[in-house]
Amino acid sequence: ISNYLFGITYGNNTFVAVGDAGTILTSTDGITWIERSSGTSNYLFGITYGNNAFVAVGSSGTILTSADGMTWTPRTSGTSIWLNGITYGNNTFVAVGGALSGGTILTSGDGVTWTTRTSGTSLRLNGITYGNNTFVAVGGFVSGGTILTSGDVMTWTPRTSGTSNGL
């Protein structure tokens, strides 16, 4: 394909990559890839696997879910803000986003029903991960150096990154 790819994950014995123009590719070995129909032409920036589901996020609040990586279902995010990253941890999906600004955080237990959370920042959030019982989100656009942490997805604490660059 000639489209940009922005995110990749592994789950259910399948690699799934996502990109612009709704691109979704799957592979069982990381070598041979098959293009799948996403049903959208929106950019897809992030993808994760958890709770027996793949969840992809993208522009205009796009959220797609799939049990197998092949068949995708659009979900209602409740926002038109770009969603730039997603992770799964502690039985919760957490998506983050914003365009030039935003500070958007959405959470879901099943990938289908989403709740908006207060991030405490107006800067764009670009990525998120989970480890050691902590969610860590990063962001900023050209500047910002934003880092937020949370143990419960309800309360987000700003941290000092030591940089003013966007993360």
N, C-alpha and C positions, 0 to 999 in steps of 0.2 A: 504494500500500500504506500501511498505518498503522503498520507495524513500524519501530523504530529501526534505522538503518544505522550501522555502526561502522567499516567499512573498505572501501577500493576500490583496484583496481590496473588496469593495462592490459597486455595481451599478446596475441599471436596475433590482432591486429586486433580485439580485443574488450575493452570495459570490463566488469569484474565487481565488483559491490558485495555486501557481506555484512552481516547484522544479526541481530537477535533472532529467536527461534523458528525458527532454521535458514534465514532468508531469504537467497536468492541472486537477484540481478538481473543481467541481461546487456544490453549495448547495443553496437552497432557504431559509433554516431555520438555517444553521450553525450546524446541527446535522447529517443529512443524506447527504452523499457526493457521487457524480458520477464522475468517471474518464472519461475525454474527450481526444480525439486524437488531439495532437498539430501539428503533421506532422514533428516533429523534435526530434532528440535525444540529442540536445544541452541542457545545463543547462539553466533554466529560473530563474533569480534572483529577478526580480521586476515586479510589475503589478500595473496599476492604471486604473481609469475609468474617462472619461470626454468626452464631445462633442458626447455623445451617442455611445461611443466605449470603449471597453477594449483594452489596449495596454500592452503587456508583452515584457520584454527585457531579454537578456541573453548572453551566451558565443558566441564568434566569431561574434559579431555584430548582433546577432539574434534579430529581432523585429517581433512580431506577433500581428495582430489585430482581433477583433471579435465584432460584434454587440450584441451578446447574451451570450457569454461565452462558447458556445457549438461548433461552427464552427469557425476555425481559418485560417487566411490568412497570409503567410509570406510576409514581406515587405523588401525593400532594404534600409539598413542603411547607406551604403557608407563606412563602416569601418569593420575591422575584430577584433577590440578591444572588450574585454568583456564589456558588459553594465550591471552595477550592480544595478542601481536604476532608478526609473522613477516617475514623478509626473505630475499633471495637474493643471494649474492655469492661470488666465488671458487669457483664450482661447488658451493656448499653452501647448503642451506636452514637457517636458524636461527630457531627459535621460542622465545619467552620467555613467562614467566607467573608465576602465583601468585595467590592470592585476597587475604586480608588480609596474608599473608606468603608466602614461597615461594622466590624467587630461582631459579626453574626455567629451565634452558636445555636445549633439545633440538636436535640437528643431524642432517641427512640429506643424502646426495648425490643422492637420487632422489625424495624426498618420500614414500617408501613405508616404508623401514626407518629407525628413529629411535634415536639414542644420547643418553643423558643426560650432560650435562657439569656439572662443578662450577663454580658461579658465584662462590663466595666471599661471597655475601650471603644473608641470610635475608629480605630485604625483597622485596616483590612487584616484578616487572619488567613494565612496561607497554608498552614499545615498543622497536623495534630497527631499525637501518638499516645500510647498507653503503656505503662510499665511500672513495676514496684508500687502498685495501688494508686498511681497518680496519672492523671491526664495532663499533658503538656501541649499547649498551643503556641504557635509562633506566627509573627506577622510583621506588618508595616508595609508600605509600598516602596517608595524610593528611600524613605527614612522611617524610623520608628523603633527598630530593634525590640519589638514587642514579644514578651514571653508571659504567658498566663499559666497557672497551675490550678488543678482542682482534684480533690479526692472523691467528690460526690456529684459532680456535674452541675450542681445548683449554685455553688459559690466559687468564683474565680478570683485568684489572687495575682496581681501583677508582680513580676520578678525583674530584677536588674539584669540586663543582658550584657552590659559593658560595651555595647555598640549602638550607634544611632542609625546604622544601616537596616534596611528591611530584611527580614529573615524569611 
